[in-house]
Amino acid sequence: MTATATFDAERLQELRATFGGSILEPGAAGYDEARQVHNGLIDRRPALIARCRTTSDIRDAIAFARASGLDVCVRGGGHNVAGRAVMDGAVMVDLAEMKGIHVDPETRTVRAQGGVLWRELNRECAAHGLATTGGAISTTGIAGLTLGGGLGWLMAKHALAADNVLSVELVTADGSILNVTEQSDAELFWGLRGGGGNFGVAASFEYRAHPLPLVTGGLIAHPFEAAPAMLRFYRDAIADASDDLSVFAVIGHAPDGSGLKIAAMAVFHTGTEEQAERDLAPFRGWGDPLVVEVHRMPYPVMNTLLDAGYPRRSLNYWLSNFTTGLSDGLIDAAVERFASTPSPMNAILFEHFHGAVCRIPAAAAAVPHREEGWNLVLPSVWLEPADTEANVTWTKETQAALAEHLTERRWLNYLGDDQGADAVRGAYGPNYDRLVALKRRADPDNVFRHNHNIEP
């Protein structure tokens, strides 16, 4: 079925008659803008875009697609690198205009609809001195990130976004609208916290929020030549970090666009100013840094510091695996590979897992990755289509060159569009078979399959 599919006129008219949002067919004003997602490599044309405003809109769009014999794809924030929010010939259930947010400072909870971005949620929570774990890039949508587990700056202190979910309003393939909680359906609630978009469309989420008036954070950058020594220092210095301290290490490029290769540590601290100064002193004092930009700031500001490196409609190809550690061999191999990277926007990122995220049992939620250590990410980003082959090739060859230091464990939200069943199994690990059983119950026809799919 192509984007030029024809619909039963009466059925489409019935959908339009009560739909609270807008229905966009190919050629309509706004259609081309609505079908674009963050990753500029993705260029697909849905047969119909249903820009929902309400939960009933979601239900009716799914019913229309099924009655019309069309596939369903679901867009929240549209940031995911795989781009499966938009598919050729499908009905795209688009939540981008569902922006409702309500913070309850008394219960320290926040409910937000599926089209909300983290920068929007962070702003509303911060107005009450609260925060919950969200992504490290503020333009990411809350829905996809949370359903995929939801790592971010606060995971050492308050675990993952999925671990802070209290309820999900879910629209299922059969049109049911459920308020899924631990009490209402423990197994479905378990699966929604890391199982991706496999079980329905999340119209809204309720999160636990935490007091967080100010944080300390920023970037400490060193010359590229210092990368091997800096990474060894980083590995040892972060070994006994408190829950308040998170440090990610990166081999990357200067943020000024000069293309200068650097080695850097992105630091984040949730404690008092005095605690932060004490815990960050070793990182500030090591070596001869090019830049030390570490300041006291509101959490929503911290959440924007990496945004410039991931502009909308840039071309993206990402790979990631958890590592067996941060050995000298991995450090040296990563530095050697980065010397030949073709784009001045590429990086090799080491995300450190420790603290609260690692004290939750692997079977407590669908997302299983609870071991202390590092997730290695190859977030390749470039701007010119002519550079696509060189960057994709470099990324694949870099993963292969580092393979002896990597495990089969994967982070779901970093899987690309060409990642198959083995990668999906790596993302779910010991929870995979349990998720298959839940999929058979919740979506036996695999209506929600345009994702990193759990086949029933």
C-alpha positions as CSV (number, residue, x, y, z in Angstrom):
1,M,0.0,0.0,0.0
2,T,1.5,3.3,-1.0
3,A,0.9,6.9,0.3
4,T,-1.6,7.3,-2.6
5,A,-3.9,4.7,-1.2
6,T,-7.6,5.4,-1.6
7,F,-10.1,5.0,1.3
8,D,-13.7,4.2,1.6
9,A,-15.1,7.7,1.3
10,E,-17.9,7.0,3.8
11,R,-15.6,5.6,6.4
12,L,-13.2,8.5,6.0
13,Q,-16.0,11.0,6.4
14,E,-17.2,9.2,9.5
15,L,-13.6,9.6,11.0
16,R,-13.5,13.3,10.1
17,A,-16.9,14.0,11.5
18,T,-15.9,13.5,15.1
19,F,-12.1,13.7,15.0
20,G,-10.8,16.4,17.4
21,G,-7.5,16.9,15.6
22,S,-6.7,17.0,11.9
23,I,-6.6,14.4,9.1
24,L,-3.9,14.9,6.6
25,E,-3.8,13.1,3.2
26,P,-0.8,13.4,0.8
27,G,-0.8,16.8,-0.8
28,A,-2.6,18.5,2.1
29,A,-1.2,21.5,3.7
30,G,1.0,20.4,6.6
31,Y,1.3,16.8,5.4
32,D,5.0,17.0,4.5
33,E,5.9,18.7,7.7
34,A,4.0,16.2,9.8
35,R,5.6,13.2,8.2
36,Q,9.1,14.4,9.0
37,V,10.9,13.0,12.0
38,H,14.2,14.0,13.6
39,N,16.4,11.8,11.5
40,G,16.9,13.2,8.0
41,L,17.7,9.8,6.6
42,I,14.0,8.9,7.1
43,D,11.8,10.0,4.2
44,R,8.5,8.0,4.2
45,R,5.0,8.8,3.1
46,P,2.1,7.6,5.2
47,A,-1.2,7.0,3.4
48,L,-2.9,9.2,6.1
49,I,-1.7,11.2,9.1
50,A,-4.1,11.4,12.0
51,R,-2.9,14.3,14.2
52,C,-4.7,13.5,17.4
53,R,-5.8,15.9,20.1
54,T,-7.6,13.4,22.4
55,T,-7.4,9.8,23.5
56,S,-10.6,9.2,21.5
57,D,-8.9,10.4,18.4
58,I,-6.2,7.7,18.9
59,R,-8.8,5.1,19.3
60,D,-10.7,6.2,16.2
61,A,-7.6,6.4,14.1
62,I,-6.6,2.8,15.0
63,A,-10.1,1.6,14.3
64,F,-10.1,3.4,10.9
65,A,-6.7,1.8,9.9
66,R,-7.8,-1.7,10.8
67,A,-11.1,-1.4,9.1
68,S,-9.3,0.0,6.0
69,G,-6.7,-2.8,6.0
70,L,-3.9,-0.4,6.6
71,D,-0.9,-0.7,8.9
72,V,-0.5,1.5,12.0
73,C,2.6,3.5,12.9
74,V,2.8,5.8,16.0
75,R,4.6,9.1,16.4
76,G,5.2,10.7,19.8
77,G,8.2,13.1,19.7
78,G,9.6,11.6,16.5
79,H,13.2,11.7,17.8
80,N,14.0,8.0,17.7
81,V,16.9,7.3,15.3
82,A,15.2,4.3,13.7
83,G,12.4,6.5,12.4
84,R,9.7,3.8,12.6
85,A,7.2,6.4,13.8
86,V,6.5,7.0,10.1
87,M,5.9,4.2,7.5
88,D,5.0,4.2,3.8
89,G,1.4,3.5,3.2
90,A,0.4,3.4,6.9
91,V,-2.0,5.4,9.0
92,M,0.3,7.4,11.2
93,V,-1.2,8.0,14.6
94,D,0.5,11.3,15.4
95,L,0.5,12.6,19.0
96,A,2.6,15.7,18.3
97,E,-0.2,18.1,19.3
98,M,-1.1,16.2,22.5
99,K,0.8,18.5,24.9
100,G,-1.1,18.5,28.1
101,I,0.9,18.5,31.3
102,H,-0.3,18.6,34.9
103,V,2.0,18.8,37.9
104,D,0.7,18.0,41.4
105,P,3.2,19.4,43.8
106,E,1.3,17.9,46.8
107,T,1.6,14.3,45.6
108,R,4.9,15.0,43.7
109,T,3.4,13.5,40.5
110,V,3.2,14.7,36.9
111,R,0.9,13.6,34.1
112,A,1.8,14.4,30.6
113,Q,0.4,13.4,27.2
114,G,2.2,11.4,24.6
115,G,3.3,14.3,22.4
116,V,5.2,16.2,25.1
117,L,8.9,16.7,24.8
118,W,11.3,16.5,27.7
119,R,12.1,20.2,27.6
120,E,8.4,20.9,28.0
121,L,7.9,18.5,30.9
122,N,11.1,19.7,32.6
123,R,9.9,23.3,32.5
124,E,6.6,22.5,34.1
125,C,8.1,20.3,36.8
126,A,10.8,22.9,37.5
127,A,8.2,25.5,38.2
128,H,7.4,23.5,41.3
129,G,11.0,22.6,42.1
130,L,10.5,19.0,40.8
131,A,12.1,16.7,38.2
132,T,11.9,13.2,37.0
133,T,14.4,11.2,34.9
134,G,14.3,12.1,31.2
135,G,16.6,12.0,28.2
136,A,19.9,13.7,27.9
137,I,18.6,15.6,24.8
138,S,15.7,18.0,25.6
139,T,14.1,17.6,22.2
140,T,13.4,13.9,22.7
141,G,9.8,12.9,23.2
142,I,8.7,11.5,26.6
143,A,6.7,8.7,25.1
144,G,9.3,6.8,23.1
145,L,12.0,7.4,25.6
146,T,10.0,6.1,28.5
147,L,8.6,3.1,26.7
148,G,12.1,2.2,25.8
149,G,13.4,2.4,29.4
150,G,14.5,6.1,29.6
151,L,18.1,6.6,30.6
152,G,19.2,10.1,31.4
153,W,21.2,12.3,33.8
154,L,19.0,11.4,36.8
155,M,19.2,7.7,36.5
156,A,21.9,7.2,39.2
157,K,19.8,9.2,41.7
158,H,16.3,8.3,40.7
159,A,16.6,5.3,38.3
160,L,15.1,5.3,34.7
161,A,12.1,7.2,33.4
162,A,10.3,3.8,33.2
163,D,11.1,3.2,36.8
164,N,9.3,6.4,37.8
165,V,6.1,5.6,35.8
166,L,3.0,5.3,38.0
167,S,0.4,4.8,35.4
168,V,-0.1,4.8,31.6
169,E,-3.3,5.6,29.7
170,L,-3.1,3.1,26.9
171,V,-5.2,2.6,23.8
172,T,-5.1,-1.0,22.7
173,A,-5.5,-2.6,19.2
174,D,-9.1,-3.5,20.0
175,G,-10.0,0.1,20.9
176,S,-10.0,-0.3,24.7
177,I,-8.8,2.7,26.7
178,L,-7.0,1.4,29.8
179,N,-5.5,3.2,32.8
180,V,-2.7,0.7,33.4
181,T,-1.2,0.6,36.9
182,E,0.5,-2.0,39.1
183,Q,-2.9,-2.6,40.6
184,S,-5.0,-2.8,37.5
185,D,-2.8,-5.1,35.4
186,A,0.6,-5.8,36.9
187,E,1.9,-7.7,33.9
188,L,0.9,-5.1,31.3
189,F,2.3,-2.4,33.6
190,W,5.6,-4.4,33.8
191,G,5.8,-4.6,30.0
192,L,5.1,-1.0,29.3
193,R,8.1,0.0,31.3
194,G,10.7,-0.8,28.7
195,G,8.8,-2.9,26.2
196,G,8.6,-0.2,23.6
197,G,5.4,0.5,21.6
198,N,4.5,-3.2,21.3
199,F,1.3,-3.2,23.4
200,G,-0.6,-0.1,22.4
201,V,-0.5,3.7,22.1
202,A,0.5,5.5,25.2
203,A,-1.9,8.5,25.3
204,S,-0.4,9.8,28.6
205,F,2.0,8.9,31.4
206,E,1.9,9.6,35.1
207,Y,5.4,9.9,36.7
208,R,6.8,10.2,40.2
209,A,8.6,13.5,40.5
210,H,11.4,14.4,42.9
211,P,12.6,17.7,44.6
212,L,15.4,19.1,42.5
213,P,15.9,22.9,42.9
214,L,19.4,23.2,41.2
215,V,22.1,21.0,39.9
216,T,25.8,21.3,39.0
217,G,26.8,20.3,35.5
218,G,28.7,21.0,32.3
219,L,31.6,19.9,30.2
220,I,35.3,19.4,30.8
221,A,37.2,19.2,27.5
222,H,40.8,18.0,26.8
223,P,42.9,17.8,23.7
224,F,42.3,14.7,21.6
225,E,45.9,13.6,22.3
226,A,45.0,13.3,26.0
227,A,42.1,10.9,25.2
228,P,43.8,7.6,26.3
229,A,45.0,9.1,29.6
230,M,41.7,10.9,30.3
231,L,39.6,7.8,29.7
232,R,41.8,5.8,32.1
233,F,41.6,8.5,34.7
234,Y,37.8,8.7,34.2
235,R,37.4,4.9,34.6
236,D,39.2,5.0,38.0
237,A,37.7,8.2,39.3
238,I,34.1,7.2,38.7
239,A,34.5,3.8,40.3
240,D,33.0,4.7,43.7
241,A,30.7,7.6,42.6
242,S,27.8,8.5,44.8
243,D,24.2,8.5,43.5
244,D,24.5,12.3,43.2
245,L,27.3,12.2,40.6
246,S,27.1,11.1,37.0
247,V,29.8,11.5,34.4
248,F,29.7,10.4,30.8
249,A,32.9,10.4,28.8
250,V,33.1,11.2,25.1
251,I,35.6,11.2,22.3
252,G,34.1,13.9,20.0
253,H,34.4,17.3,18.5
254,A,34.5,20.8,19.9
255,P,31.0,22.2,20.0
256,D,32.0,25.4,18.1
257,G,31.8,23.6,14.8
258,S,35.6,23.9,14.1
259,G,35.9,20.1,13.7
260,L,38.6,20.0,16.4
261,K,38.7,16.5,18.0
262,I,38.5,16.5,21.8
263,A,38.1,14.1,24.7
264,A,35.6,15.3,27.3
265,M,33.7,14.5,30.4
266,A,30.1,15.6,30.8
267,V,29.5,16.0,34.5
268,F,26.3,16.1,36.5
269,H,25.7,16.4,40.2
270,T,22.4,16.6,42.1
271,G,23.8,17.4,45.6
272,T,24.4,20.7,47.4
273,E,26.9,23.1,45.9
274,E,29.4,22.1,48.5
275,Q,29.0,18.4,47.8
276,A,29.3,19.0,44.1
277,E,32.5,21.0,44.5
278,R,34.0,18.2,46.6
279,D,33.0,15.4,44.3
280,L,33.9,17.2,41.1
281,A,37.3,18.4,42.2
282,P,39.2,15.4,40.8
283,F,37.6,15.9,37.4
284,R,38.2,19.6,37.4
285,G,41.8,19.2,38.5
286,W,43.0,16.4,36.2
287,G,45.3,17.2,33.3
288,D,45.5,20.4,31.3
289,P,41.9,21.0,30.1
290,L,41.0,23.2,27.1
291,V,37.7,24.1,28.7
292,V,36.1,23.8,32.1
293,E,32.4,24.9,31.8
294,V,30.8,23.6,34.9
295,H,28.2,25.7,36.7
296,R,25.3,25.7,39.1
297,M,22.1,25.7,37.0
298,P,18.4,24.6,36.9
299,Y,17.9,21.0,35.7
300,P,16.0,22.1,32.6
301,V,19.1,24.0,31.5
302,M,21.4,21.0,32.0
303,N,19.0,19.0,29.9
304,T,19.8,21.3,26.9
305,L,23.6,21.3,26.9
306,L,24.0,18.5,24.3
307,D,21.1,19.6,22.0
308,A,23.2,21.5,19.5
309,G,25.1,18.3,18.6
310,Y,21.8,16.7,17.4
311,P,20.0,19.2,15.1
312,R,16.6,18.3,13.7
313,R,16.8,16.7,10.2
314,S,20.5,16.0,10.5
315,L,21.4,12.6,9.1
316,N,21.8,10.0,11.8
317,Y,23.1,6.4,12.0
318,W,23.7,5.0,15.5
319,L,25.0,1.7,17.0
320,S,25.4,0.8,20.6
321,N,26.3,-2.1,22.9
322,F,27.0,-2.5,26.6
323,T,30.7,-3.1,27.2
324,T,32.6,-5.8,29.2
325,G,34.2,-2.9,31.1
326,L,36.4,0.0,30.2
327,S,39.6,-1.8,29.6
328,D,42.8,-0.3,28.3
329,G,42.2,-2.4,25.1
330,L,38.8,-0.8,24.5
331,I,40.1,2.7,25.3
332,D,43.0,2.4,22.9
333,A,40.9,0.8,20.1
334,A,38.2,3.5,20.4
335,V,40.8,6.3,20.2
336,E,42.4,4.7,17.2
337,R,39.1,4.3,15.4
338,F,38.0,7.9,16.2
339,A,41.0,9.4,14.5
340,S,39.5,8.4,11.1
341,T,35.9,9.5,11.7
342,P,34.5,11.2,8.6
343,S,32.1,13.7,10.2
344,P,32.9,16.6,12.5
345,M,29.7,15.7,14.4
346,N,30.4,12.1,15.2
347,A,31.3,10.8,18.6
348,I,32.1,7.7,20.7
349,L,30.2,8.0,24.0
350,F,30.6,6.1,27.2
351,E,27.4,6.2,29.4
352,H,28.0,5.1,32.9
353,F,25.4,3.0,34.7
354,H,25.6,3.0,38.5
355,G,23.5,4.0,41.6
356,A,19.8,3.7,41.7
357,V,19.3,2.3,38.2
358,C,21.5,-0.7,39.2
359,R,19.7,-1.5,42.4
360,I,16.5,-2.5,40.7
361,P,16.2,-6.2,39.8
362,A,16.4,-7.0,36.0
363,A,13.0,-8.6,36.2
364,A,11.3,-5.7,37.9
365,A,10.4,-4.0,34.6
366,A,10.7,-5.0,31.0
367,V,14.0,-3.0,30.6
368,P,16.6,-5.4,32.0
369,H,19.9,-3.5,32.0
370,R,20.8,-3.1,35.7
371,E,24.5,-4.0,35.7
372,E,27.1,-1.4,36.7
373,G,29.3,-0.4,33.8
374,W,29.1,1.3,30.5
375,N,26.9,1.6,27.5
376,L,29.0,2.5,24.4
377,V,27.2,4.6,21.8
378,L,28.3,5.4,18.3
379,P,26.0,8.4,17.5
380,S,27.1,9.3,14.0
381,V,25.6,12.5,12.7
382,W,26.2,14.4,9.5
383,L,24.5,17.0,7.3
384,E,25.2,16.1,3.6
385,P,23.5,13.1,1.9
386,A,26.7,12.6,-0.1
387,D,28.5,11.7,3.1
388,T,26.0,8.9,4.1
389,E,27.9,5.9,2.9
390,A,31.2,7.0,4.5
391,N,29.6,7.6,7.9
392,V,27.5,4.4,7.9
393,T,30.5,2.4,6.9
394,W,32.7,4.0,9.6
395,T,30.1,3.4,12.3
396,K,29.7,-0.3,11.3
397,E,33.4,-0.8,11.0
398,T,34.0,0.8,14.4
399,Q,31.5,-1.4,16.1
400,A,33.2,-4.4,14.5
401,A,36.7,-3.2,15.6
402,L,35.5,-2.9,19.2
403,A,33.5,-6.1,19.2
404,E,35.8,-8.1,21.5
405,H,35.1,-5.5,24.2
406,L,31.3,-5.5,23.7
407,T,28.4,-7.6,25.0
408,E,25.2,-8.7,23.2
409,R,23.2,-6.3,25.5
410,R,21.6,-3.4,23.6
411,W,19.7,-0.2,24.6
412,L,16.4,-0.3,22.9
413,N,16.1,3.4,22.0
414,Y,19.5,3.3,20.3
415,L,18.6,0.6,17.8
416,G,18.6,1.8,14.2
417,D,16.2,1.0,11.4
418,D,18.3,-1.9,10.1
419,Q,18.6,-3.7,13.5
420,G,17.0,-7.1,13.4
421,A,15.7,-9.8,15.7
422,D,19.1,-10.5,17.4
423,A,19.4,-6.8,18.4
424,V,15.8,-6.8,19.8
425,R,16.6,-9.9,21.8
426,G,19.8,-8.2,23.0
427,A,17.6,-5.2,24.2
428,Y,15.3,-7.4,26.2
429,G,17.7,-10.0,27.4
430,P,16.3,-12.4,30.0
431,N,12.9,-10.6,29.8
432,Y,12.3,-11.5,26.1
433,D,10.2,-14.6,26.5
434,R,8.0,-13.0,29.1
435,L,7.4,-10.1,26.7
436,V,6.4,-12.5,23.9
437,A,3.8,-14.0,26.1
438,L,2.5,-10.6,27.0
439,K,2.4,-9.6,23.3
440,R,0.3,-12.6,22.5
441,R,-2.3,-11.4,25.1
442,A,-2.2,-7.7,24.5
443,D,-1.7,-7.5,20.7
444,P,-2.1,-11.0,19.2
445,D,-2.5,-9.7,15.6
446,N,0.7,-7.6,15.9
447,V,-1.1,-4.4,15.0
448,F,1.7,-2.5,16.7
449,R,4.6,-3.9,14.7
450,H,6.3,-0.9,13.2
451,N,8.8,-0.7,16.1
452,H,11.6,-2.9,17.3
453,N,9.0,-5.6,17.3
454,I,8.3,-8.4,19.7
455,E,6.6,-10.9,17.5
456,P,3.7,-12.7,19.2
